[in-house]
Amino acid sequence: MNGEYTDTHRLFLQASIAERFFTEETAIRLYQQACQATDDHNSETFTEFIATINAKLNIVDLELRKSHNEDDGKPVNTNGDDIAQIATEYSPVEITFFRRLIELIVTADDEEFSVSSIIALKEVSKLKVPLTKSNGETLLQRFTDDKWLIRSREGKYSLSQRSILELQQYLKEEFEDHLLECTLCYDIVTKGQRCRVAQCKTRFHNHCVLRYFDSRNDYVCPACKIAWDSSNVIGDSINRSRSKHHIKRITRKFQELEVSDDEMDQ
């Protein structure tokens, strides 16, 4: 019966807790495996199945959340709530260090949303209970291994999709003036593109900007109507490099539109 919480839901929830942060493809696989393990021919759709679980989790202020990967736009899922979630994984001094890293990343100059390993390690000596450089390096690796942070080849740390998704409420409340939402999907943007007008708050993920302009014939900012400049990107240096691919695709599309308009005029 739809809406009934069964052993299949329980098994799926246990598996998702073990996974913590996973793609929608993995979630569907876990769902299918749970149905097979309990010999449950569930008549619920996958969306209804998740809704049934969330109705149960809502009692304890938890939920299975879904978002999209900032890099490629693929759906991802998590079972987190807020920054209190990491209290069971780290000591108070480690959480203090993590909070400081978040602040440095989010408030980085020019919306780069990253911090170098050198600056990050300088922070360990400023803690009330200072850590050694070696302990700081180990902790940074742990944050990366636990998928709270991403480390680039250049040694810069940025927020992972897990952090953005599970700490969403905390990030929005603490850094309201620094974090903006994507104009298309309304998720927080730390990697993507921005309007070239300094006062404009229009931001897009790279995959969202492609979707947005694919359905339009005008290549202008949806808010201020200024010509959109795809080279005006936000995020760490890796994102700025990846954005070149998106820039070429959008530029090519815009050029095709211009050619079509010229042919119509003729």
N, C-alpha and C positions, 0 to 999 in steps of 0.2 A: 504493500500500500504506500503511495506517495506521501512523503512527510514523516513516515515512521522511522525512528532511529534504531538501526539494526546492528548486528554483529559486523556486517560489511562496513558500515560507517565507522565503527570502533576500530576495526582493523586498518582501514585507510588512514584514520587519524593517527594511530600509533606509528604507521609507516611514515607519514608526513612529518611527524615530530622528529623522527630519526633523520630525515632528509633535511629538515629546517628550511632550505631555500632551493627551489627546483623549477624547472621549466614546465610549461603546460603539457608538453609531450610526456614528461616523466609522471606528472599528476594523473594523466589518463591511463598510463601504463599501470600505476599503483592501483587505480580504480578497477581496472580489468582484472588484475591479480587478486585483489580483495574479493571481487565477485566470484572468481573461480575457486578461491580457497574456502569460501563459505557456501559454495554451490547456490549462489543467489542469482536468480534470473530477474534482476532489478528492472522495473519498468520506468524508473526515473531516468531522465536525461542526466548527463554529467553535471550540467548547471544546476539542476534540481537537487542532485545528490549533494553538491557542495553547499547549497542553500540549507538543506536539512542539517548538515553538520554545523554550519554557522549559527543556526537557530539554537542549537544546543550549547555552543561555545559562548554565545551572547550572554548567558547567565553569569559567566565569570569574566565578562568584558574582554573576550578574545575572539579572533576570527581568522579564517583563511583568506588572505588578501591576494589580489591579482593585479599585476602591473605589466609594464613593457620594458624590456631591456633598453637602456639609453643608446647603446651602440648599434643594435640591429633591429630593434622594435619587436623582437619575439616576446610572447607572453611569458611571464614568470610568476611563481606563486610563493607565498611564505605563510608561516603560521605565527608570526610575531605580533607584538603589540606596540611597545615603546621602549625607550632607553632603559627602563627598569628591567627589561628582559635580560640584559647582559649582566645584571647584578649576580646572577647565579653562576656565571662563567668566569668572572674576574673579581679581584680584590678591590677594595675602595680606592687605593692609590692607583691601580691600573685603570679603573673607570675614570678617575680624575684626569689621567694622562690621555685617555681616549676622548674625553670631552674637549680637552685642550686642542687635540689634533683636529677634531671636527671644526672648532672655531677657526683655527688657522686655515683650514681648507676652504671653508665657506666664505671667509672674509678676505681671501687672497686677492691681490690687485688684478684689475682688468678682467674679473670673472674667470680667472684661470682655474679656480676650484681644485687646487692641488698644493702640496707642500713638499719641499725637498727633504730628503732623508737627513741632511745636515741640520736643517732648522728643526726638524722633528726631534732629533736626538738631543738638541740643546735644551729642549723643554724638560727632559727627565731630571736635570739638575735643579730645576726651579720648583719641583714638587715639594710639599710639606715634608714628605718622607722621600728624599731624593733616591733615585735609582742610578746604578752604574750605567755607563755607556753600553756595556755588554748586555746587561739586563734590558736596557731600552731596545737594543737591536733584536733581542729574543722576543720581546713583547710586540714589536712592530711586525715581526714575522708571524707571530701568533694571530694578530689582528688580520693579517693577510690570509693566512691558512684558514681562519674561521669565516672568511669572506665578508668581513666588515670593511676592509680597505682593499684597494687595488694598487699594486706597485708597478710603475712603468719601467721600461728598459733604462730610462734616464735616472731612475731612482727617486721618482716623485710619487707621492701617495695621494690618492683621491678616494672619494666615497664610492663604495660598491653599490650595486643595485639593491643588495640586501639592506644596507644602511638606509638608503633612500626610502625603501618600502617599509621596513620595520620601525624606523625612527621618524617617519613622516610627520607625525603630530609634534614631536619634540623639535624637529628642524624648523617647522613652520612657526611655532611659537617663539623659539629662541632667536631665529634669524629671519624674521619677517621682512626686514629691509634689504636683505642680501639675496634671498632666493625667490625666483619668479617661476610661474607655472607656464607650461607649454600652451600656446594659443589654441592648438588643435586637440590635444589629449588631456590637458589640465594636470598632468603630472609635473613634479619638480624637474627643472632642467639644470643639469650641471655640465652637459656636453651637447653642443648643438650650434645654433646660429641665432643672431640677434639683429634687430633693426639698427641701421647705422646712425639713427637719430638718438643722441645720448639720453634725452628725456623720455623716449618711447620705451614701453615695457614689453613690447612684443618679443617673444622668444619661441624657438622651435627646436625639437630634437631633429637630428639630421634626417631620420626616416620620416618624421612628421612633415618636415618642410617639403619633401618630395611628394607626399600624398596631397598636401595642401595645394601646391602649384600645378600638380597633374590635372586637377579638376577645374583650373581657371585659365583664362586667356590673358589676364593681366599679371605682370610680375612686379607687384608693389606690396608694401607693408599693409596688412589688413586694418591696422589702426590709424596710421598717419598718412598712408597713401604715397609715401616716398618710395622710389625705385628700390627694390630689394637687392642687397649686396651679399651674395653667398660667401664671400671671403671673410665676412665679419663674424668670426666664430668665437665660441666660448668653450672653456674646458682646458685640460692639460695639453701638452705638446703632441701627445699621441692623437688626441681628437683633432687637433689642428691639421695633422698630417692626413688622417682619415677623411677629413672634410673635403680635401682636394678632389676625391673621387665623386662626392656628392655635388660639389661645385660644378664639375665637368658635366655631370648628367643634367643638372638644372639649366646650366648655360646652353647646352645643346638643345634642350626642349624649348627654351626661350627663343633661340635662333630659328628653330623650326616654325614657331608661331609667327615670327616676324616675316619669314619667307611666305607663309600661307597668306598673311594679310596683304603682302605686296602683290601676290598672284591674284587675289580677289580684287584689288584696286585696278589691276590691269584689265 
